Amino acid sequence: MKLIFAIVNNDDSQSVQTAVTENGFQVTKLASSGGFLKAGNTTFMMAVDDSRVDDLIEVIRKHSRKRKQLMTPVTAYDAAASSYGAFPVEVSIGGATIIITNIDRFEKV
């Protein structure tokens, strides 16, 4: 049995949760935030039989889309202009980060 953590963008969380449960997986949903963009994410925790891991990953993949977003990083000093300025940078967001670990013991009481 495996414990799967799937971290998805908040924009995709409802779609992922619905698809996961419709495919017979039980899920626990946690609010989380990323360290780089400091944006809201949702972390799903799921205990899954080894034989169904690939099925679950495919469901998550289908419902977690990547997209581009402009982000303004920390301001930088422009020596030529003698001023500070921030320049927008395009970054990819979305998709899913999936972490899979072994479960030594699992009980529902």
OpenMM code with the backbone's topology and positions (N, CA, C; nanometers):
from openmm import Vec3, app, unit

residues = "MET LYS LEU ILE PHE ALA ILE VAL ASN ASN ASP ASP SER GLN SER VAL GLN THR ALA VAL THR GLU ASN GLY PHE GLN VAL THR LYS LEU ALA SER SER GLY GLY PHE LEU LYS ALA GLY ASN THR THR PHE MET MET ALA VAL ASP ASP SER ARG VAL ASP ASP LEU ILE GLU VAL ILE ARG LYS HIS SER ARG LYS ARG LYS GLN LEU MET THR PRO VAL THR ALA TYR ASP ALA ALA ALA SER SER TYR GLY ALA PHE PRO VAL GLU VAL SER ILE GLY GLY ALA THR ILE ILE ILE THR ASN ILE ASP ARG PHE GLU LYS VAL".split()
positions = [
    Vec3(0.0848, -0.1172, 0.0000),
    Vec3(0.0000, 0.0000, 0.0000),
    Vec3(0.0892, 0.1232, 0.0000),
    Vec3(0.0428, 0.2295, -0.0664),
    Vec3(0.1198, 0.3539, -0.0788),
    Vec3(0.0406, 0.4706, -0.0206),
    Vec3(0.1135, 0.5695, 0.0300),
    Vec3(0.0555, 0.6966, 0.0707),
    Vec3(0.0966, 0.7975, -0.0353),
    Vec3(-0.0016, 0.8598, -0.0961),
    Vec3(0.0248, 0.9545, -0.2039),
    Vec3(-0.0161, 1.0938, -0.1586),
    Vec3(0.0776, 1.1868, -0.1728),
    Vec3(0.0510, 1.3288, -0.1525),
    Vec3(0.0486, 1.3916, -0.2913),
    Vec3(-0.0595, 1.4587, -0.3257),
    Vec3(-0.0686, 1.5286, -0.4539),
    Vec3(-0.0940, 1.6760, -0.4246),
    Vec3(-0.0004, 1.7602, -0.4642),
    Vec3(-0.0111, 1.9043, -0.4403),
    Vec3(-0.0533, 1.9684, -0.5719),
    Vec3(-0.1710, 2.0324, -0.5715),
    Vec3(-0.2252, 2.0927, -0.6933),
    Vec3(-0.2628, 2.2383, -0.6679),
    Vec3(-0.2681, 2.3149, -0.7747),
    Vec3(-0.3092, 2.4546, -0.7675),
    Vec3(-0.4553, 2.4616, -0.7227),
    Vec3(-0.4890, 2.5629, -0.6431),
    Vec3(-0.6271, 2.5780, -0.5965),
    Vec3(-0.7273, 2.5826, -0.7113),
    Vec3(-0.6869, 2.6374, -0.8264),
    Vec3(-0.7772, 2.6455, -0.9409),
    Vec3(-0.8204, 2.5078, -0.9895),
    Vec3(-0.7395, 2.4066, -0.9645),
    Vec3(-0.7686, 2.2706, -1.0103),
    Vec3(-0.8211, 2.1793, -0.9001),
    Vec3(-0.8222, 2.2253, -0.7771),
    Vec3(-0.8489, 2.1349, -0.6648),
    Vec3(-0.9877, 2.0719, -0.6690),
    Vec3(-1.0899, 2.1473, -0.7036),
    Vec3(-1.2254, 2.0914, -0.7058),
    Vec3(-1.2382, 1.9837, -0.8134),
    Vec3(-1.1816, 2.0110, -0.9302),
    Vec3(-1.1863, 1.9148, -1.0406),
    Vec3(-1.1112, 1.7861, -1.0038),
    Vec3(-0.9935, 1.8010, -0.9425),
    Vec3(-0.9149, 1.6847, -0.9016),
    Vec3(-0.9905, 1.6049, -0.7957),
    Vec3(-1.0431, 1.6721, -0.6952),
    Vec3(-1.1136, 1.6022, -0.5877),
    Vec3(-1.2353, 1.5262, -0.6411),
    Vec3(-1.3119, 1.5896, -0.7269),
    Vec3(-1.4295, 1.5239, -0.7843),
    Vec3(-1.3894, 1.4007, -0.8645),
    Vec3(-1.2890, 1.4138, -0.9505),
    Vec3(-1.2454, 1.3022, -1.0343),
    Vec3(-1.1880, 1.1880, -0.9510),
    Vec3(-1.1116, 1.2217, -0.8487),
    Vec3(-1.0509, 1.1193, -0.7633),
    Vec3(-1.1591, 1.0374, -0.6930),
    Vec3(-1.2564, 1.1056, -0.6344),
    Vec3(-1.3627, 1.0330, -0.5629),
    Vec3(-1.4532, 0.9572, -0.6595),
    Vec3(-1.4797, 1.0134, -0.7791),
    Vec3(-1.5611, 0.9422, -0.8782),
    Vec3(-1.4937, 0.8141, -0.9264),
    Vec3(-1.3613, 0.8084, -0.9165),
    Vec3(-1.2868, 0.6894, -0.9558),
    Vec3(-1.2627, 0.5940, -0.8395),
    Vec3(-1.3315, 0.6150, -0.7282),
    Vec3(-1.3297, 0.5197, -0.6182),
    Vec3(-1.2174, 0.5358, -0.5172),
    Vec3(-1.1458, 0.6476, -0.5212),
    Vec3(-1.0385, 0.6706, -0.4248),
    Vec3(-1.0915, 0.7555, -0.3097),
    Vec3(-1.0423, 0.7267, -0.1897),
    Vec3(-1.0753, 0.8101, -0.0740),
    Vec3(-0.9643, 0.9124, -0.0580),
    Vec3(-1.0014, 1.0338, -0.0203),
    Vec3(-0.9038, 1.1427, -0.0183),
    Vec3(-0.9256, 1.2323, 0.1030),
    Vec3(-0.8153, 1.2811, 0.1572),
    Vec3(-0.8181, 1.3847, 0.2599),
    Vec3(-0.7574, 1.5098, 0.1995),
    Vec3(-0.8266, 1.6219, 0.2145),
    Vec3(-0.7870, 1.7481, 0.1513),
    Vec3(-0.7307, 1.8433, 0.2564),
    Vec3(-0.6126, 1.8988, 0.2275),
    Vec3(-0.5467, 1.9934, 0.3180),
    Vec3(-0.5171, 2.1233, 0.2441),
    Vec3(-0.5384, 2.2366, 0.3081),
    Vec3(-0.4996, 2.3652, 0.2500),
    Vec3(-0.3493, 2.3822, 0.2684),
    Vec3(-0.2815, 2.4323, 0.1664),
    Vec3(-0.1369, 2.4534, 0.1746),
    Vec3(-0.1001, 2.5726, 0.0875),
    Vec3(0.0234, 2.6173, 0.1004),
    Vec3(0.0704, 2.7270, 0.0140),
    Vec3(0.2136, 2.6992, -0.0266),
    Vec3(0.2469, 2.7429, -0.1481),
    Vec3(0.3806, 2.7201, -0.2011),
    Vec3(0.4796, 2.8224, -0.1494),
    Vec3(0.6037, 2.7847, -0.1435),
    Vec3(0.7073, 2.8750, -0.0936),
    Vec3(0.7579, 2.9717, -0.1982),
    Vec3(0.7550, 2.9331, -0.3270),
    Vec3(0.8101, 3.0173, -0.4326),
    Vec3(0.7135, 3.1292, -0.4702),
    Vec3(0.5920, 3.0941, -0.5097),
    Vec3(0.4937, 3.1951, -0.5498),
    Vec3(0.4068, 3.2406, -0.4329),
    Vec3(0.4167, 3.1699, -0.3216),
    Vec3(0.3358, 3.1989, -0.2033),
    Vec3(0.1865, 3.2004, -0.2363),
    Vec3(0.1489, 3.1146, -0.3293),
    Vec3(0.0098, 3.1051, -0.3727),
    Vec3(-0.0558, 2.9847, -0.3070),
    Vec3(-0.1873, 2.9871, -0.3030),
    Vec3(-0.2612, 2.8782, -0.2424),
    Vec3(-0.2571, 2.7516, -0.3241),
    Vec3(-0.2394, 2.6423, -0.2560),
    Vec3(-0.2420, 2.5095, -0.3152),
    Vec3(-0.3363, 2.4237, -0.2331),
    Vec3(-0.3636, 2.3073, -0.2849),
    Vec3(-0.4360, 2.2065, -0.2093),
    Vec3(-0.3509, 2.0808, -0.2102),
    Vec3(-0.3328, 2.0208, -0.0941),
    Vec3(-0.2595, 1.8959, -0.0841),
    Vec3(-0.3594, 1.7848, -0.0528),
    Vec3(-0.3604, 1.6842, -0.1373),
    Vec3(-0.4469, 1.5684, -0.1163),
    Vec3(-0.3622, 1.4534, -0.0625),
    Vec3(-0.4148, 1.3830, 0.0386),
    Vec3(-0.3504, 1.2629, 0.0922),
    Vec3(-0.4412, 1.1446, 0.0622),
    Vec3(-0.3818, 1.0387, 0.0049),
    Vec3(-0.4600, 0.9218, -0.0322),
    Vec3(-0.3811, 0.7953, -0.0047),
    Vec3(-0.4428, 0.6984, 0.0635),
    Vec3(-0.3841, 0.5661, 0.0814),
    Vec3(-0.4397, 0.4783, -0.0300),
    Vec3(-0.3492, 0.4159, -0.1067),
    Vec3(-0.3892, 0.3454, -0.2287),
    Vec3(-0.3179, 0.2106, -0.2373),
    Vec3(-0.3899, 0.1081, -0.2829),
    Vec3(-0.3255, -0.0207, -0.3104),
    Vec3(-0.2229, -0.0020, -0.4213),
    Vec3(-0.1136, -0.0759, -0.4118),
    Vec3(-0.0055, -0.0649, -0.5104),
    Vec3(-0.0563, -0.0776, -0.6541),
    Vec3(-0.1522, -0.1645, -0.6760),
    Vec3(-0.2019, -0.1896, -0.8114),
    Vec3(-0.2799, -0.0728, -0.8712),
    Vec3(-0.3208, 0.0241, -0.7880),
    Vec3(-0.4025, 0.1366, -0.8365),
    Vec3(-0.3267, 0.2689, -0.8418),
    Vec3(-0.1984, 0.2674, -0.8082),
    Vec3(-0.1198, 0.3918, -0.8049),
    Vec3(-0.1185, 0.4599, -0.9417),
    Vec3(-0.0889, 0.3856, -1.0464),
    Vec3(-0.0830, 0.4456, -1.1801),
    Vec3(-0.2183, 0.5010, -1.2237),
    Vec3(-0.3271, 0.4323, -1.1862),
    Vec3(-0.4615, 0.4820, -1.2185),
    Vec3(-0.4865, 0.6171, -1.1527),
    Vec3(-0.4477, 0.6284, -1.0257),
    Vec3(-0.4677, 0.7537, -0.9529),
    Vec3(-0.3849, 0.8660, -1.0138),
    Vec3(-0.2608, 0.8379, -1.0466),
    Vec3(-0.1744, 0.9404, -1.1065),
    Vec3(-0.2341, 0.9906, -1.2377),
    Vec3(-0.2886, 0.9009, -1.3164),
    Vec3(-0.3494, 0.9414, -1.4442),
    Vec3(-0.4711, 1.0311, -1.4224),
    Vec3(-0.5527, 1.0004, -1.3224),
    Vec3(-0.6685, 1.0848, -1.2897),
    Vec3(-0.6216, 1.2241, -1.2500),
    Vec3(-0.5212, 1.2316, -1.1645),
    Vec3(-0.4684, 1.3618, -1.1210),
    Vec3(-0.4110, 1.4381, -1.2401),
    Vec3(-0.3365, 1.3694, -1.3255),
    Vec3(-0.2748, 1.4317, -1.4436),
    Vec3(-0.3810, 1.4946, -1.5348),
    Vec3(-0.4914, 1.4247, -1.5553),
    Vec3(-0.5969, 1.4734, -1.6449),
    Vec3(-0.6661, 1.5989, -1.5925),
    Vec3(-0.6621, 1.6192, -1.4619),
    Vec3(-0.7387, 1.7294, -1.4028),
    Vec3(-0.6510, 1.8384, -1.3408),
    Vec3(-0.5211, 1.8342, -1.3654),
    Vec3(-0.4279, 1.9364, -1.3149),
    Vec3(-0.3554, 1.9954, -1.4346),
    Vec3(-0.3987, 2.1100, -1.4805),
    Vec3(-0.3370, 2.1658, -1.6005),
    Vec3(-0.2311, 2.2692, -1.5658),
    Vec3(-0.1292, 2.2742, -1.6494),
    Vec3(-0.0240, 2.3750, -1.6333),
    Vec3(-0.0635, 2.4997, -1.7102),
    Vec3(-0.0217, 2.6137, -1.6607),
    Vec3(-0.0468, 2.7414, -1.7274),
    Vec3(0.0651, 2.8378, -1.6956),
    Vec3(0.0738, 2.9446, -1.7707),
    Vec3(0.1768, 3.0474, -1.7502),
    Vec3(0.1162, 3.1650, -1.6743),
    Vec3(0.2003, 3.2277, -1.5927),
    Vec3(0.1559, 3.3442, -1.5156),
    Vec3(0.2723, 3.4411, -1.5034),
    Vec3(0.2430, 3.5705, -1.5079),
    Vec3(0.3472, 3.6700, -1.4852),
    Vec3(0.3623, 3.6928, -1.3364),
    Vec3(0.4857, 3.6987, -1.2912),
    Vec3(0.5156, 3.7197, -1.1498),
    Vec3(0.6189, 3.8307, -1.1394),
    Vec3(0.5999, 3.9187, -1.0440),
    Vec3(0.6974, 4.0233, -1.0204),
    Vec3(0.7869, 3.9800, -0.9054),
    Vec3(0.9140, 3.9500, -0.9348),
    Vec3(1.0051, 3.9054, -0.8287),
    Vec3(1.0483, 4.0218, -0.7399),
    Vec3(1.1338, 3.9915, -0.6467),
    Vec3(1.1893, 4.0927, -0.5575),
    Vec3(1.2560, 4.2009, -0.6416),
    Vec3(1.2432, 4.3245, -0.5986),
    Vec3(1.2994, 4.4348, -0.6758),
    Vec3(1.4514, 4.4256, -0.6843),
    Vec3(1.5045, 4.4763, -0.7950),
    Vec3(1.6488, 4.4738, -0.8191),
    Vec3(1.6980, 4.6162, -0.8403),
    Vec3(1.8222, 4.6416, -0.8055),
    Vec3(1.8805, 4.7738, -0.8221),
    Vec3(1.9385, 4.7861, -0.9628),
    Vec3(1.8984, 4.8924, -1.0337),
    Vec3(1.9483, 4.9205, -1.1683),
    Vec3(2.0516, 5.0322, -1.1550),
    Vec3(2.1798, 4.9946, -1.1619),
    Vec3(2.2878, 5.0920, -1.1421),
    Vec3(2.2855, 5.2014, -1.2479),
    Vec3(2.2517, 5.1673, -1.3725),
    Vec3(2.2496, 5.2665, -1.4807),
    Vec3(2.1449, 5.3742, -1.4557),
    Vec3(2.0319, 5.3371, -1.4015),
    Vec3(1.9243, 5.4330, -1.3756),
    Vec3(1.9256, 5.4822, -1.2317),
    Vec3(2.0160, 5.4272, -1.1506),
    Vec3(2.0245, 5.4610, -1.0082),
    Vec3(1.8878, 5.4465, -0.9398),
    Vec3(1.8217, 5.3381, -0.9674),
    Vec3(1.6908, 5.3164, -0.9062),
    Vec3(1.6645, 5.1668, -0.8915),
    Vec3(1.5624, 5.1396, -0.8132),
    Vec3(1.5182, 5.0024, -0.7956),
    Vec3(1.4017, 4.9762, -0.8897),
    Vec3(1.3928, 4.8564, -0.9393),
    Vec3(1.2818, 4.8219, -1.0273),
    Vec3(1.2561, 4.6735, -1.0245),
    Vec3(1.1355, 4.6391, -1.0591),
    Vec3(1.0981, 4.4977, -1.0663),
    Vec3(1.0546, 4.4680, -1.2092),
    Vec3(1.0964, 4.3569, -1.2572),
    Vec3(1.0644, 4.3178, -1.3935),
    Vec3(0.9829, 4.1894, -1.3890),
    Vec3(0.8631, 4.1899, -1.4497),
    Vec3(0.7804, 4.0692, -1.4484),
    Vec3(0.8507, 3.9535, -1.5184),
    Vec3(0.8303, 3.8358, -1.4642),
    Vec3(0.8884, 3.7138, -1.5184),
    Vec3(0.7747, 3.6141, -1.5405),
    Vec3(0.7758, 3.5460, -1.6551),
    Vec3(0.6745, 3.4449, -1.6813),
    Vec3(0.7168, 3.3131, -1.6175),
    Vec3(0.6267, 3.2551, -1.5377),
    Vec3(0.6548, 3.1273, -1.4724),
    Vec3(0.5426, 3.0286, -1.5033),
    Vec3(0.5745, 2.9009, -1.4994),
    Vec3(0.4736, 2.7957, -1.5161),
    Vec3(0.4153, 2.7627, -1.3803),
    Vec3(0.2837, 2.7555, -1.3741),
    Vec3(0.2162, 2.7149, -1.2511),
    Vec3(0.1186, 2.6032, -1.2850),
    Vec3(0.0656, 2.5418, -1.1845),
    Vec3(-0.0322, 2.4365, -1.2052),
    Vec3(0.0336, 2.3016, -1.2192),
    Vec3(-0.0404, 2.2108, -1.2782),
    Vec3(0.0078, 2.0741, -1.2820),
    Vec3(-0.0055, 2.0153, -1.1421),
    Vec3(0.0686, 1.9132, -1.1162),
    Vec3(0.0646, 1.8501, -0.9841),
    Vec3(0.2033, 1.8032, -0.9457),
    Vec3(0.2322, 1.8123, -0.8174),
    Vec3(0.3517, 1.7515, -0.7607),
    Vec3(0.3025, 1.6325, -0.6799),
    Vec3(0.3517, 1.5142, -0.7139),
    Vec3(0.3032, 1.3922, -0.6506),
    Vec3(0.4187, 1.3231, -0.5783),
    Vec3(0.3954, 1.2921, -0.4515),
    Vec3(0.4948, 1.2236, -0.3683),
    Vec3(0.4330, 1.0914, -0.3235),
    Vec3(0.5075, 0.9834, -0.3428),
    Vec3(0.4563, 0.8501, -0.3103),
    Vec3(0.5490, 0.7846, -0.2087),
    Vec3(0.4920, 0.7376, -0.0980),
    Vec3(0.5699, 0.6692, 0.0053),
    Vec3(0.5033, 0.5355, 0.0385),
    Vec3(0.5811, 0.4450, 0.0939),
    Vec3(0.5275, 0.3162, 0.1384),
    Vec3(0.4528, 0.3328, 0.2701),
    Vec3(0.3506, 0.2524, 0.2892),
    Vec3(0.2777, 0.2477, 0.4162),
    Vec3(0.3091, 0.1133, 0.4806),
    Vec3(0.3627, 0.1165, 0.6013),
    Vec3(0.3912, -0.0076, 0.6736),
    Vec3(0.2658, -0.0650, 0.7373),
    Vec3(0.1753, 0.0251, 0.7779),
    Vec3(0.0536, -0.0212, 0.8433),
    Vec3(-0.0560, 0.0807, 0.8178),
    Vec3(-0.1764, 0.0321, 0.7920),
    Vec3(-0.2909, 0.1190, 0.7657),
    Vec3(-0.4123, 0.0617, 0.8370),
    Vec3(-0.4795, 0.1443, 0.9170),
    Vec3(-0.5983, 0.1013, 0.9879),
    Vec3(-0.7023, 0.2110, 0.9838),
    Vec3(-0.8276, 0.1710, 0.9708),
    Vec3(-0.9403, 0.2636, 0.9864),
    Vec3(-1.0170, 0.2151, 1.1085),
    Vec3(-1.0226, 0.2967, 1.2112),
    Vec3(-1.0918, 0.2560, 1.3341),
    Vec3(-1.2072, 0.3466, 1.3638),
] * unit.nanometer
topology = app.Topology()
chain = topology.addChain("A")
for resn in residues:
    res = topology.addResidue(resn, chain)
    for name in ("N", "CA", "C"):
        topology.addAtom(name, app.Element.getBySymbol(name[0]), res)
